Amino acid sequence: SAVISQKPSRDICQRGTSLTIQCQVDSQVTMMFWYRQQPGQSLTLIATANQGSEATYESGFVIDKFPISRPNLTFSTLTVSNMSPEDSSIYLCSAGQGTDTQYFGPGTRLTVL
Amino acid sequence: QKEVEQDPGPLSVPEGAIVSLNCTYSNSAFQYFMWYRQYSRKGPELLMYTYSSGNKEDGRFTAQVDKSSKYISLFIRDSQPSDSATYLCATGTTSGTYKYIFGTGTRLKVLA
């Protein structure tokens, strides 16, 4: 299994600003994923981040709004750009090794005013 | 139709009861099946992971997969108040992106 930490754990931001969320894994992993979870709803995949290549975004999510970096096999960042209240959500990163399952971080609770 | 359907609950049971949580999925290409437990204000925690049809047991937890009917279940024996959480089922395929699809989660409350 992998242990995953996220920073910040929560934040309150103003409309129009950007927030970068960091995700650190305690071991090298092939794949990292970013999800959004809104209250009472399931996890929605934003993008898959593989080291050394551009992130792959799911339908409805674009790079300009959610730029992702994956500089090495243990770290990734997700930026939520030009935020609006609709971006208020929990953002989760997870890590996996191909066919292995995914392990999740504790999440970042974002409130946009 | 959603790719993974899960009753959101809430489900309330007395301590010691056997709990049955269920999901259905639509895509026969799904090969992997997981159950996650998520406590309030925490990230999902992997409980069970199975690749094939049949049962997999781990302590008080049993995961069951029926690929012919596209039905997955999680049974919790001797349920405890500490089992109170939201349980998420997930399915995935190794074709292409290793993407997983999650159910909406079932909120479980075990009453002492």
Interface residues (C-beta under 8 A of the other chain):
Chain A: S1 I4 Q6 M31 G40 Q41 S42 L43 L45 T48 T56 L92 G96 G98 T99 T101 Q102 Y103 F104 G105 P106 G107 R109
Chain B: Q6 P8 Y32 M34 Y36 R41 K42 G43 P44 E45 L46 Y49 L88 T94 T97 Y98 K99 Y100 F102 G103 T104 G105
